[in-house]
Amino acid sequence: MTDIKADIRVEHPDIVCTKSVMYDQSSKVMSVSEAGTDPTSRTFYYYIESSDFHRLEEGLRKDNTVAEFERVIETRDQEAIYCVEYSGEGILLSPVISDANGVILDKENNGSAWLFTIWLTERADLHHIWDYAQENDIDIELLRVNEYASLGNTDTGLTDSQREALLVALETGYFEEPRSATLDEVAAELDISQPAAGGLLRRGVRRLIISSLLAESKAPE
């Protein structure tokens, strides 16, 4: 089995938050990957750049895919972190990616389209995402795909504990959006403390990203 990291571009007017970013076309929306989510809600955190937050927020209020939102903190001029709760009316791709045994590493808008960087346990899992897109008239494009050694291969730099923690978290649904398992539940499966489980997951994801980037830098032009 070979893990892959894939960059995909998707576009459909009903994908969550699309109407908001089209209302404020100066906006750049990026996922806050470090933020946790309540498994019982549809709430997510985004890092947003905009030249006009009043217009952005007007767009959020008019967006039928958004139930509620809050400007959590302004990091600097024209940059802020928002908490967004989805209404359930829009297309949410994260459960589809999770069903394909994938994890979203990064997400941001590109105009009315969305760019996802995802990790999958094997290349064949991409078909699940493509089938969903075609069934729902979603424009989808594979921008890049890189194959790596599987989680069982030490070339990734993962320790046995990090590898086990990542696999348990994946199997229990911790990486789904919204999460179907809490960090406490992952820790219980591993029979370790919650802080220890969180540390293993953070370091494990970091090692996967680093190994991916190193592989890219060594790849021939």
N, C-alpha and C positions, 0 to 999 in steps of 0.2 A: 504494500500500500504506500502511495506517495501523497504527502500533503501538498496543497497548492495555495498560493495567494493570488487572487484575481482582482483586477480592477474592472468594474462594469459601470456602464452609463445607462440610466433608465429615465424614461420620460412619459408622463401621463398627467393630464390636468387634475386628476383626483388623488394623486399621491399626496400624502399628508404634508401640509405647509406650502404646497406649490402655489396656491392662490395668494398666500401671504407674500412670498418672495417676488411674485409677479406684480403685486400691488406696489411694493417698494423694490424697484429693480436695482437700487443701489446696494441692496442687502446681500451679505454673504453669511450663510448659515452652516456651521460646523458642529458635529457632535462633540459633547464633552465625555470622552470615553472613560474618564476616571470616576464619573458620578454614578452612584448606585440608583436603582429604581425599585419602587415598591411593587412586589409581584402581584398585588391586587389592583393596581391602577394602570392607567395608560399615560403616565407622566414621564417626561424626558427632559434632559437639560441640553441646551445648545449655547454655543459661543457664537454671537452674532455681531457682525460689523454692519453699520448702516450710517449713511450721511443724514438720515432723518428718522429718528426713532419714533416720532409722533406718527409719521406716515406708516412706518412698519407696524406699529401697534394698531392703527386703524385697519390695516390689512389683516392682522391677526383676528380682530374682532369680527370682521366680515367673512372670514374663512370658515366655512361650514365644517371643515375637518378638525377645527380647534375648539375645544370646549372652554378652556380657561388658560390664562397665561400670566406670568409674573416676571417683571424685571428684577432679578435677584440681586445683581450687583453690576455697577459700571466699572470696568477694569481700567478704562482710559477713554478719552474723547472718541466717540463714534464706535466704541466697542463695549459690549456688555454680555452678561450671561443671563439667559432666560430659562425659566421653567415652563414647559408647555404640556398641557394635558389634552390628548386627542379626544374627539367626540365619538369616534367609532364609525363615522360616515365615510372616511377616506380610505385609500389603499395604503396599508402598512406592510412594508416588505420585510421587516425584521423577523416576523414569525415564519415567513416563507424561507428565509435564509437559515433560520434555526432548524426548521423541519428538514432542511437539506444537510444537516449536521455541520452548519457553518457558523462562524463567529464574525461579527462586523468589527473590523479594526478601525475603520475611519469612514466618515460620511460627510459630504458637503454638497451644496447646490452649485450648479453651473448654469446660470440663467434659470430657465424653467425645468431643466433636467437635474438629476441627482447622480453624483459619483460615489460609488461604494467601493471600499477596499475590504475584501472578505477573505477569511481563511477557511478552507474546506479540507476534510480528511482525505478526499480523493477527487480527481478531476470529474469523474462520472456524476458526482453530486450536482454539478452545474446544470445538468439536464432538468432537474426538478425545478430550478429557478426559471429556466428558459420556458418550460412547459406552462408554468403559472403566468409568465409574462404574455405568452402567445394567447392563452385562454382569456386573458383580461385586456387584450389590445394595448399592452404596454410596449412601447419602443424600448428595445434593449440591445446593447452593443458590448461586446467583450473588447476592452481596450488593451489589456495585457494579462498574461497569466504566467506565473513562475512556479515550477515544481521544485519541491524540496524533499529531503529525507523525511520519513514519517516521524511521529512523536517517539516511536520506539528506537530511533536512531540517535546515538549520542552526538552526531555532528551538529545537532541543533544547539548543543550546549546546555540542555536541560538536565537537571539532576533527576534521579529516580523519583524523589518526593515531589518535585515540581511537575513532572510528567503525570504522575498519578493524580495529583490535585487537579490539573487541567482536564484530564479525562473524566474524572468524577464530576467536575463542574459542568462539563459538556453534556454528560449523560443525564444529569439531574435537571437540566434546564436553567442553570444559573446564568448562562450567557444569552438566554432568550430575552426579547423585549416585548412586553414586560416579563420580568423573570418569573419562572415557575418554581424556583427554589431559592431560598435565602442563603446567605453566607453561613449562618448558623447550621443550616441543614447540610451544607457541603462539609463543614467542619465535623459534624456528627458522623457523616459517612466515613470520613478519614480518621475519626477518633482522635482529633486534636482540638486545640482551642480555636475560637473564632479569629483572634488576631494572627495566630500561626497560619491558618488557612488563607486568610487575606494576603499575608506576606508571600506565601508560596505562589498564589495566583498572580500577584503583581510581578514578582520576579520571573515567573514562567512566561507570562505574556511579553515581558520586556526581552527575555532571551529569544523568543520566537521572532519578534520584530527585528532585533539586532541581527540574528542569523539570516533573516530574509534580506535585509538591507546589504549585508556583507556579500550575500550571494549575488545580488543585483550588481554590486560594484565590480565584481570579478567576472561578470558575464561579458562575452565578446560583444562589440558594437555591431 
